[in-house]
Amino acid sequence: MYLRRLYRKRWLGIPGDYWLLIGLALVLLLIVPRLATPNLLTILILANIWAMLAMSWDILSGYTGQISFGHSFFFGIGGYTSGLLALYLKLSPWLTIWLGGLAAAIGGLLIALPALRLRGPYLALITLLAALVADRVARFLRIETAGAEGALYGIPPLSFSWTDNYYYSTGLMLLVALFLITVARSKMGEVFEAIRDDEEAAGAAGLNTAKFKILAFAISGFVAGLSGAFLAHYMMIVSPRQHFDLDLSVEAIIAAVLGGMGTITGPIAGGYFLVLIREYLRPFGVWRVFALTVLTLLVLFFLPRGFWTELRIRLAQLWTKSFAGKRA
Amino acid sequence: MTALLDVLVFGFLISSLYALAAVGFTMIFGVAGVLNLSHGAFVMLGAYIAIWAQALNDPTIHLPQLGLNLPAAFLLAILGVAVIAPLIYRVFVRPVQDRPIIVFLVTLLLAILFEQVAILIFSVNPRALPAMVGSSFSILGTQIEYNRLLASVIALVAIGALWLFVHRTKTGKAILALSMDRKGAALVGINAERIQLIVWAVSGALAAIAGLFMASFMGMSPLEERVPLVISFSIVVLGGLGSIPGSLWAAYIIGYAETIVAQFAPEARGLAALIFLFIILALRPQGLLGRKVAH
């Protein structure tokens, strides 16, 4: 309930989520580059990519309730499409990352068709299978530049400079967040939530649930593909290990759950948190995955709405208590 | 001819182990609608408990060691998982049981947690269990190890015992009743809570047996728990979620499909079964022997 009220809240006529985005943009574009070490900047590039991946999972699974277990499928399609086009057709990476997103959106449509008949466990399985099949197929690639196990090397980067890549990834991430928040707040987003809450009721109310589920798959696929394509050009490599691994799908879920499912801004916070922890706890080896898993379990049981959403709700309550009370 | 016999023999063995792993998975789904994604971890856990229990003075295992003989280690592993599984259910799954998405996430995270614990104690390198019995014999040029024969026999005995348990005992019939109709089962006085604990214990024990033999033929590494999970998942969907006979049929179909592909087109290994399953899912989502669940 608080969550809904939080959504409706406007300051100066602009919804709260957009204010958050403006604040985030100011911090990330103006303050962080002045303070951050080059090392931190490279980590934040990854954080932006993982934030995009987590958001893309959120619009499909958090909003529409279609739990995907194979989001690396879209991530990998985006990476491979963009990488192959830039390598062999010599297209500009600025064009190919969008084409990568587009290819992943088409992948989303392909998954959506059988997925329309499937629910719950069956849907989760078919998304998982799609990712596993794509992984195997990529390993079959035998192109002259393809290295061992279907990896593509020497993909042209967007820029060789870390600072440039930081600005590009941040810009792209903010753009994606703006797009997804707008989608989520639109009538389309309301239908997504209706499907999640009760698909039969939504259908009975005359909504074409199939159409909206396909849309959710395509949008989610597009964003995930875009993030995969960006990673491909940033790392200058695409490989099954990096783009189709099951761990990617799991990390997308963990990031979204940590931050708060069904909020778009939550997965951004979750993605940042996940990547920062993952990179800074690297010296601890195995313990970092252990710690991250335990933490996610704790969040799931004690803060089921996610730490970011919980924080926002607490702050809003505090605000109401200390200010709105006096006005009354 | 030899190749054909190879396929027949090894396909049967692999399929029997798959059946063991998958039956527990389908039973848990049957009685409570819970999709237990840590099932693969139970398989791995069974193998690792035995590896730990039979080791003596192994500096690569970071735990005090017992050095039990092999049968005792196997027994300990089966009992161990049969105790851990219902505990997992009671502590982690029970509180969130009516929210399928959360159950998904919790069991997935638990599986990753088990992986990490196994890595911390045993490292990521694969390990193998020694064979229960050594040596082999040959029929028409196909070498068959006694160990594999024993595994097939034990798997069949376990499946047979499960069949008797489900169809001939009161508890077993209660399990069937619960998986057919939860409300009806409650009306005739079946204690769903108790039955579910039993089902988790049985499922854990069967998974452990599968894990023991997988570790003794193929070796086991912590991250490999995902293989039995994906296989069980596939088998169970192919057979129809919640249907025990369905998953037995499906185990042999997938087991043989995989053995045939591995024998005649090794590079496509793992792909054929997946694509096959994909088609089944798209055409007949309720599986081979599944029935449409009434809501």
Interface residues (C-beta under 8 A of the other chain):
Chain A: S61 G65 I67 F69 L113 P114 R117 L118 G120 P121 Y122 A124 L125 I126 L128 L129 A130 L132 V133 R136 V137 F140 L246 V250 I253 I254 V257 V286 W287 V289 F290 T293 V294 T296 L297 L300 F301 P304
Chain B: F29 L35 F92 P95 V96 P100 I101 I102 F104 L105 V106 L108 L109 L110 I112 L113 Q116 V117 I119 L120 R226 V230 F233 S234 V237 L241 E267 G270 L271 L274 I275 L277 F278 L281 A282 P285
